[in-house]
């Protein structure tokens, strides 16, 4: 008994999906194997860089706070007079 066109299309679509899934798993395994063992060292370096950047940003904001405090102190003196 011959199968209809929709059955053929569904079967091809399912086969393509399964093939795509197998390829995805293969790529994942390959990336995992290629991943350097020094991943911890890389993350430590990255964390250090992030901390340095954060410290630089904090220093910039502290400069702004000092100026804001001085201006608020000046404003406070004007209101007392």
C-alpha positions in Angstrom: 0.0 0.0 0.0 1.6 3.3 -1.0 2.1 6.1 1.6 0.8 9.5 1.0 2.9 12.6 0.4 2.3 14.0 3.8 3.7 10.9 5.5 6.8 11.1 3.3 7.2 14.8 4.1 6.8 14.1 7.9 9.3 11.3 7.8 11.9 13.4 6.0 11.3 16.3 8.4 11.8 14.0 11.4 15.0 12.5 9.9 16.4 16.0 9.3 15.5 17.0 12.9 17.3 13.9 14.2 20.3 14.5 12.0 20.5 18.1 13.2 20.3 17.0 16.8 23.2 14.5 16.3 25.3 17.2 14.7 24.6 19.5 17.6 25.8 16.9 20.1 28.9 16.2 18.1 29.8 19.9 18.1 29.2 20.1 21.8 31.5 17.2 22.4 34.1 18.6 20.1 34.1 22.0 21.9 34.4 20.2 25.2 37.4 18.3 24.1 39.1 21.4 22.6 38.5 23.4 25.7 41.8 24.1 27.4 42.4 22.6 30.8 43.6 26.0 32.1 40.0 27.3 32.1 40.3 28.2 35.8 43.4 30.3 35.1 41.6 32.2 32.4 38.7 32.9 34.7 41.0 34.2 37.4 42.7 36.6 34.9 39.3 37.7 33.7 38.1 38.2 37.3 41.2 40.3 38.1 40.6 42.5 35.0 37.0 43.0 36.0 38.0 44.0 39.5 40.6 46.5 38.1 37.9 47.9 35.9 35.5 48.1 38.7 38.0 49.9 40.9 38.7 52.4 38.1 35.0 53.1 37.8 34.6 53.4 41.5 37.4 55.9 41.6 35.6 58.0 38.9 32.4 58.0 40.9 34.2 58.9 44.1 35.5 62.0 42.4 32.0 63.0 41.6 30.8 62.4 45.2 33.5 64.7 46.6 32.4 67.5 44.3 28.8 66.9 45.2 29.5 66.9 48.9 31.4 70.2 48.6 28.6 71.8 46.6 26.0 70.6 49.1 28.1 72.0 52.0 28.2 75.4 50.2 24.5 75.3 49.6 23.9 74.5 53.3 26.0 77.6 54.3 24.0 79.8 52.1 20.7 78.7 53.6 21.9 79.4 57.2 22.7 83.0 56.4 
